[in-house]
Amino acid sequence: MGNRFYQIQALILFTAFSLVPSFQAEETKVDAPSNPIESEVLKMVKIREADIPRFTAKRNRAADPITIDGKLDEPGWKAAQRSSRFVDMITGKPVKFDTHAAVLWDDDFLYVAYWIEEPDVRATLTQRDAPVYTENDVELFIDGGGGYYEFEINALGTLYEALFIWEDAYEKNYAAMEGFGRDQPGVIPFHGVGFNKHPRGKRIGFMRWDFPELRSAVSIDGTLNDSSDVDKGWTVELALPWKSMTILAKADGRPLPPQDGDTWRMDFSRFNQYRSSDDPESNGSKGWAWSYHGAWDSHIPECFVRVTFSSADAIGEEVEEDKESPSISVTRA
């Protein structure tokens, strides 16, 4: 997939791993959407605007910088609000294992964290852009109005990335940009997955696009690919530079970094080999998310979590660390 360089560093660490969040995100009831396309989409997937979670992302204090090692042991993460427990992507019903996410930010980076309960942590795919969604992964989508970014990672730290641009925004904002021609390698037409009749129309998938200077890391609290014991799970830590989001901000001119009170749409999900339940309504869905979509499809920005950026610092009580469990950390930069 082109010239890619990344470094994998395996370390034996002692880390805290808390599957019960110290703070839960407040989710606010809101009025119906004013955008007619958004209203139509939510009607099609049978979701109310009031059902979509809203989250306030606070600033990470400059005095406590975040090191991207997957351990999530910095004061900022201990103080940050965590999401509600992930639910079945299709039905919104409870699922088998615990998953939470959190967001922090500063002038340079957007930070994202995941806490994943996993009694048997497994991952086999190691090639960049391998289909990690076919085993166990967590995913992040960031909507920019004219398009959105997709990120996936498994417990080995293997990355899968793509950029999707709506046809109605492409000619106006992206067609003349270098590297964004329709004839570029890895460019495909895209119509969605399980929700393939989006009223906005078609998208173009840039399947070889990588987020510049992205940093990611995984920490495993247990033993990878060993079913003879019971693992606690794994954690994921991301840092995405604001300066690399100009492509996402191009369509609507949003400020980078965001200003106090700005709201972005982001999606946080987990795909795995555990079925949600035997519930026939979900058909045993293996996709779990912070905000459910009413369909087997992550590619519905109208259903993404509404993340509002606050200039207030993340300050709170720290979680007691469990220093008895060894973990393996995988870092990619």
Helices and strands as residue ranges (DSSP letters): E 11-14, H 36-45, G 49-51, E 54-59, H 75-79, E 87-88, E 99-105, E 109-117, G 132-134, E 137-143, E 147-154, E 159-166, H 167-173, E 187-190, E 203-206, E 215-221, E 233-241, G 242-245, H 246-249, E 263-271, E 287-289, G 301-303, E 305-313, E 326-332
